[in-house]
Amino acid sequence: MKLLLRICFLTVTLAASVAAQGTFSVIFDDDLISSVYRDASYGFASSGDYLKLMNTDKMPLDAVHRYSGTMSAVLEYDHMSGGNWEMFLASNGWQTRDFSGYDSLVFFVNAPAPIPGVELPKVGLEEATTNAKTPLVDMGSYVTLDGDTNSWQRVAIPFSAFEPFGGFSLASVKTVRFTANGLTSGTRTLWIDLLAAVRITGGPSTPPPLSTDRLLDTLQYAAFAYFWNEANLATGLVKDRSSQGAPASIAAVGFGLSALTIGVDRAWVTRESASDRVLTTLRTFWEKPQGTSVSGMIGYKGWFYHFLDMNTGVRTWNSELSSIDTGLLLAGILDAQMYFNGSDSTESLIRSLADSIYNRVDWVWMANSGSTLSMGWFPENGGSFLGARWIGYNEAMILYILGMGATENALRGSAWGAWTSGYQWKSYAGYDHVAYPALFTHQYSQCWVDFRNIDDMYMRGRGITYFENSRRATLANRAYCIANPGGRAGYGPDIWGLTACDGPTEYRERGAPFGYDDGTIAPTAAISSIAFTPNESIQAAHAMYERYGEELFGPYGFRDAFNVGANWFATDYLGIDEGPIIIMIENHLRQTVWNRFMEHPVVIAGLAAAGFQTITALAEGGGSVPQAFSLSQNYPNPFNSTTIIEFRIPHAAHVSLQVYDVLGREVGSLVEEVLPSGRYTRNWNASGLPSGVYYYRLDAASYRETKKMIFLQ
């Protein structure tokens, strides 16, 4: 099996950890390599010395002990009188690195037992052009190994310690060199992680600014790393949170299954290793026992318990049989079923198990003789349903769509109407929308379901889509933070986003407007809204990254939440908050999850049963006729592949909507017909065209307007 390696450091995702006192330069980037050794390395031992090597002369890797990311590099050695060993560690593809302008080499080390300083390796640098080598420096002069495997020590060696350079140039570094030092009293094991060149500034600093592309890539990779690292290899289950001993959350597993597909597409992990992980996960959910016993069960009637033991895969924490968490799990399973469409035995079995798991769910039973679904069931005392039901707008849209699309024990057709009967239409700061204060409720279902150009009976009456509704709800949440009626510290145009998250004293649901606010901001709230509010969400991500640095940003991206007024920053990462980040960024950039999931027969059937229709025109909110012609800015913008253009016409007219390149050549015709009054949206797909600036022009009656958009592949 192959795994991702962020050897010795995790590029900019760990800027604050690597450069705790200054700016930095990445030495090694991601590499898709063997799970057991570093390809860009070379080592040897001679004259009785021992150095553990893989594939003849490669540096071993350890996926269990790591400072961050997926692995650390391993030096396992024994040095005897007259012997020698050396290990050369290079960048991906043996690329040359420029260390000029930086003054220190920084990395992290750990060991299973204390190592005397004299027995730690010497460290040096090797030049690429002439193979010139610097003098060697004793690592033990810069660190003391305590033998605590949970405690990593930071090593910072100034480049001046390697002088005199002679023929060596910092502008052309090929490898970092580790060699034998003092005689060892037995075999020593040293784990090395996160290696970078650093420019020390003499004081605390935040990470250097990133381009938007790099920041989004970093956030996606960091979230992917959570799902890859915080999973049990034997069960495929994903931890609810990153803390030691946390149970599995079945919702986190669902998000993680979709995250794995993104990891394959981005070449962060091989398709084979991802499909193996998915198959392990599905086998757990299919093969573990179901029944009414209060212990030893994974679920009942096809539903699953909210929290499972990571190792045994059965109920823990006396948790409920959770309908919504099962729904989120099923969404990930069905998405993986669509993605892994190959003919090999692993992918074939994935699809078969996905069908079996989904078809086993008894939707009618969870309705408990009603039109809507119960929120859950407990097995104690013979079993009892929770009194609360899923009625009114929240995260459960995906649950009803999957239940109404079932062929076995499906929900009745009246379920959707019963669900929407609890909607509350409200307004804040000029944003009229079906309200729910916590932003996760506007994100979870739309991680998988593309609501941009479909509507149900309720939304047709309001003249908007659920996508537009979530956009308005997100902007209302931001507007509340800007207005800041509670005078909370840190709130503003770029620091916003209230949702369910950890807080200074507890995990609870937070939201705005109309919700609970104690001054706690969750980065996932703004970032996972990127498909709805790309500009505002990206600005928030930049601001949080640059303003709070290492206090908020770590191995898996942004920690769960922070409260400036309480001087509190979370220490944990949560799977149900990491999942929307990676998936919604993917939908914003490439729409891969949306496009795939919307083709699943269950989803098609469920949307049809709920009365969804494809939109060709939208009336104004409340059904009123537009008062004037208008052409809106496309969204998202910039965009990757697909963008949406909206326009309004106050009366019937011949409408022309065309797209042109910078030379004025027509490259797309979206409308060329007579249309009645109304609000319209059109998708434009730029696939096959080069990245760059494009213009779109609306001609209707005597009205003409042109706008610019940017296509980035």
SESE-84049 format. One record per residue (C-alpha): residue in one letter; x, y negated, z negated. Coordinates in steps of 0.1 Angstrom, whole numbers, plus 5000, padded with zeros to 4 digits. Layout:
AXYZ ...
This chain:
M500050005000 K501249655008 L500849354986 L501448984987 L504648864972 R505248514959 I508748604948 C510448374923 F507948094926 L504448034941 T505147734963 V503147434953 T500547624934 L502847634905 A504547294910 A503947184874 S505247514860 V508447514880 A509247144878 A508147064843 Q510346754844 G510646654880 T509946704917 F510747024934 S511547194967 V510147534975 I512747794982 F510748104991 D507248105006 D504648385007 D505748705023 L503749015033 I506149295024 S506349635008 S504949654974 V508049804959 Y510949594973 R511949254986 D512949275022 A514848955022 S517449074998 Y520749274997 G522449444968 F525249694960 A527049854931 S530649984930 S533250154909 G530850314884 D528350024880 Y524650094884 L522149864902 K518649984909 L517949944947 M515050034969 N515350135006 T519150165003 D519949804994 K516849604986 M515749434953 P512949614935 L509649444926 D507349474896 A503649414900 V502949464862 H505349214847 R505148874863 Y505148514853 S502548434880 G501348554913 T501448924922 M505049034914 S508448954899 A511849064912 V513749314892 L517349334882 E518049674865 Y521749714860 D524549864840 H528049714841 M531149914832 S534849834830 G536349804865 G532949814881 N530849554899 W527349484912 E525849204932 M522349104944 F521648844970 L518048704971 A516948515002 S514048325015 N511348495037 G512948605069 W516448505056 Q515648145064 T518147875055 R517147625028 D518247265022 F518947194985 S520446854991 G518646574972 Y517846824944 D519946864913 S518947194896 L518047554902 V515047654881 F513548004876 F511748214849 V513048534833 N511748794810 A512849134797 P511449434779 A514149404752 P516549124740 I519649094762 P522748924747 G523748624767 V527048774777 E525249064793 L523048844814 P524148814851 K526148534865 V524448314891 G525748154922 L524748024957 E525748134992 E525947915022 A524348015055 T526847895081 T530148025067 N528948255039 A530948035015 K530048094979 T529947864949 P531647944917 L529548164894 V527748034863 D526748234832 M522948264830 G523348324792 S524547964788 Y521147844798 V518648094783 T518148334754 L516148644761 D513848724732 G512549064744 D508848954741 T507349074774 N504548814770 S506948524768 W508848404799 Q511848174795 R512647894818 V516247874832 A517347534846 I520947524859 P522147194873 F523847224908 S526847034893 A527547354873 F528347534906 E531147284915 P533647254930 F531747344961 G534747364985 G533347485018 F529847525004 S527047285014 L523747244995 A522247155028 S522547505041 V521747765014 K521148125024 T520848314992 V520848294954 R523448534941 F523348744909 T526448934898 A527749144869 N528948954839 G530049104806 L530049474799 T526649614791 S525749834761 G523350034783 T521049984812 R519449634812 T516249524829 L515549164838 W512449034856 I512848714876 D510048494889 L509348144903 L512748024918 A512947664931 A515247374936 V514247084914 R515046714911 I514946634875 T513546284868 G514146274831 G510546254820 P507246434824 S505746434858 T502746564878 P503146764910 P503946574941 P501046484963 L499946744988 S498346715022 T494746815023 D495447125044 R498147235019 L495947164989 L493047365003 D495347645013 T496847644978 L493447654961 Q492347944983 Y495448144977 A495348084940 A491748194937 F492548504959 A495548584935 Y493048584906 F490948854922 W493949054933 N495849034900 E493049044875 A491549364888 N491949724874 L493549934901 A491750244889 T488250104889 G488449794912 L486749594885 V487549224881 K487949054848 D485348804837 R488148564827 S491948564826 S492348614789 Q493748934774 G491149204768 A488349044788 P485749274802 A484749294839 S481949064852 I479949234879 A479348894895 A483048824896 V483449164914 G480949044940 F482848714946 G486048914946 L484949154974 S484348854997 A487648704985 L489449014997 T488148975032 I489448615032 G492848745020 V493048985049 D492148715074 R494748485060 A497448765060 W497848755023 V497149125020 T496949405046 R493549525058 E494549875045 S495349765010 A492149555008 S489949835022 D491550074996 R490649824968 V487149784981 L486550154984 T487850204948 T485349934936 L482350084954 R483150434942 T483050294907 F479550144912 W478250454929 E479850734908 K479650594872 P476550724854 Q473150534853 G470550604827 T468650474796 S471450554771 V472650244752 S476250344759 G478350524785 M476250394814 I477150154842 G473450064849 Y469950194854 K467450204883 G470250084906 W470849764886 F474149704867 Y475149574833 H476449224832 F479749314815 L481649644820 D484649794803 M487649734827 N488950084822 T485850304818 G483450104840 V480550134816 R478549894796 T480349674770 W479449384747 N475849524744 S475249324776 E471949314795 L471149494827 S471449174847 S469349104878 I471148794890 D474648934884 T473649254902 G472449024931 L475748854933 L477549184932 L475349314960 A476049004981 G479749074979 I479149444987 L477049375018 D479649115030 A482449375026 Q480249625045 M479949385074 Y483649305074 F485149655071 N483649775104 G486450005115 S486250365125 D488750505100 S487550715071 T488150445044 E486050175062 S483350425072 L482950535036 I482850165025 R479850115047 S478150435036 L478650354999 A477350005004 D474150135018 S473850384990 I474450134963 Y472049874978 N469250124986 R469350264951 V468149934936 D464549944924 W463349594930 V459749674920 W460849804886 M462749484878 A459649284887 N457949464858 S454449444873 G454749074883 S455448884914 T458848754902 L461948924889 S462748954852 M466148814842 G467149144828 W466549454806 F468049604775 P468149984768 E467849954730 N464750094713 G463450264743 G464149974767 S462649624771 F462649354797 L463649004790 G460648774788 A462348514810 R461748534848 W463448394878 I460948114887 G461947774900 Y465047654917 N468447794905 E471148044916 A468648324922 M467748254958 I470248514970 L468548764946 Y465148724962 I466448724998 L468149064991 G465149204973 M462749105001 G464949245028 A465149595012 T463649895028 E463350084995 N461249954966 A461349604981 L459849294965 R456349194977 G455948915002 S454448694976 A457648684956 W459148384974 G456048174969 A455948264933 W459648164930 T459247824947 S456147744926 G458447634898 Y460447384919 Q460747034905 W461246754930 K463146464914 S465146154924 Y468346004910 A470345724926 G468245744957 Y468746114962 D465446294964 H465846674959 V464746984943 A466546944910 Y468747164889 P471446984869 A474247244870 L476047254903 F476747624903 T473047684910 H473447494943 Q476547694953 Y476248054944 S473548154970 Q475147934996 C478548114993 W476948375015 V473748245030 D474047965056 F471047745050 R472247455073 N469747515101 I466947715085 D464047625062 D461147785044 M457647655040 Y458547445009 M461547265026 R459647215058 G457147015038 R459946805024 G461646765058 I465046895046 T467047215043 Y468447385012 F471847285025 E470746925026 N469146964992 S472447084977 R474246794993 R471846544977 A472046724943 T475846714945 L475846344953 A473446284925 N475746474901 R478646254913 A476545934911 Y475746024875 C479446054867 I480145724883 A477345554864 N478645734833 P475645654810 G477345834781 G480545644784 R482545964788 A486345934792 G487846004826 Y484646004846 G484645814879 P484345834917 D487146094920 I486646274887 W483246434886 G481346764886 L479246904858 T478347274858 A478347584835 C481847614822 D484147644791 G484247354768 P486047224737 T483847444715 E481947684737 Y480947804772 R477647664781 E475647514810 R476347154817 G474846944844 A473746604857 P471546434861 F468746564838 G471146804820 Y473546844791 D476746634792 D479446644766 G482246494787 T483446824801 I484346834838 A484747164857 P486947144888 T484947424904 A481847194904 A483246944929 I485547174948 S482947444954 S480647174968 I483147104996 A480747245023 F478046995012 T480346695004 P483646745021 N485146395016 E484046354980 S485046704971 I488546684987 Q489146344970 A488246494936 A490546794942 H493446554950 A492746334920 M492546614895 Y495646784909 E497746454909 R496346304877 Y496446604853 G499146824868 E500347104846 E497747044819 L495047154844 F496747334872 G498447674869 P498948014884 Y495348054896 G494847694906 F492647474884 R491847604850 D488247624842 A487447284827 F488746974808 N487446714785 V489546394784 G487646244755 A488346554734 N491946584747 W491046934756 F492147144787 A490947504792 T493447784791 D491448044810 Y490348094846 L486848244852 G486048474881 I482648324887 D484247984891 E487248104912 G484948284936 P482947984949 I486147794953 I487748034978 I484548124996 M483147765000 I486447635012 E486447915037 N482947825048 H483847465051 L486947535072 R485947845093 Q482447955083 T483648325084 V481648445054 W478448255065 N478648385101 R479248745090 F476648755062 M473948605083 E474148895108 H473449155081 P470049325088 V469149305051 V469648925051 I467848875084 A464849075071 G464948905037 L464948555052 A462148645076 A460048785047 A460548465028 G459248265057 F462548105069 Q462647975104 T465347825126 I465147445128 T465047255160 A463846935145 L463346795111 A460746545101 E461646265078 G461246335041 G457646355033 G456746395069 S457046025079 V458345925113 P461845765116 Q461745395117 A464645355141 F467045545164 S470145655145 L473245875150 S474946005118 Q478546095113 N479146455119 Y479846685089 P482146835080 N484746585095 P487446675101 F486147015110 N487447355120 S485547525148 T481947415140 T480447085130 I476846945126 I475546625143 E472346475131 F470246205149 R466846045146 I464345915171 P461245705161 H459245795192 A459246035222 A462145965245 H464646125269 V467546215247 S471146275258 L473846385233 Q477246455249 V480746515236 Y483846365253 D487646405248 V489946105245 L490246085283 G486546035286 R485946385300 E482746555290 V483446865270 G480046945256 S476346875263 L474146925232 V470946765243 E469546665277 E465746655274 V462646465262 L462046505225 P459246395202 S459946175172 G461746335144 R465146415128 Y467346665146 T470546845140 R472847015165 N475847235160 W478847185181 N481547455184 A484947335196 S486447685199 G488647695230 L489447325229 P492747175215 S492847005182 G492446635183 V490046335184 Y486646375202 Y483746135207 Y480046215207 R477445975222 L473645955218 D471545795245 A467845755239 A465645505256 S467645185254 Y469645305223 R473245405227 E475745485199 T479145665199 K481045815170 K484445975165 M485146315151 I488346515144 F488846885153 L491547065134 Q492347425140 
